Amino acid sequence: MLQCHAKSCPQGQSYPLAIRNAELEQLDAEFNADFVTRLMPKLDWAVLRKTAFELGVAELPAEIPTEPTQADLQLIHKVALETRIKEADMVCNGCGHVYPIKDGVPNMLLQDHEI
């Protein structure tokens, strides 16, 4: 789980990290309805929904579908498996620490004074 680990971060405000200045990339991934169905319970739905909306990727339903339709599964597939953040800043809402994403890889390392 990507969350802030800086010692100055207030307890309970280190997750989720806000994504700013994002450059997105759309990937091609083979759709597998069974895989997406098994993935759904493992998602933090509220965070996925909020992030997808803020990035302009998709508007997901308010609640995770209990009996998802094919269209629901395809939308979740698009958001979770075909959308990649290529470049961005992940910003902690608690302490403001910035974690950069470069070439799709988040840098979560902290300086010695931040540990």
Secondary structure, 3 states (H helix, E strand, C coil): CCCCCCCCCCCCCCCCCEEEEEEEEECCCCCCHHHHHHHHHHCCHHHHHHHHHHCCCCCCCCCCCCCCCHHHHHHHHHHHHCEEEEEEEEECCCCCCEEEEECCEECCCCCHHHC
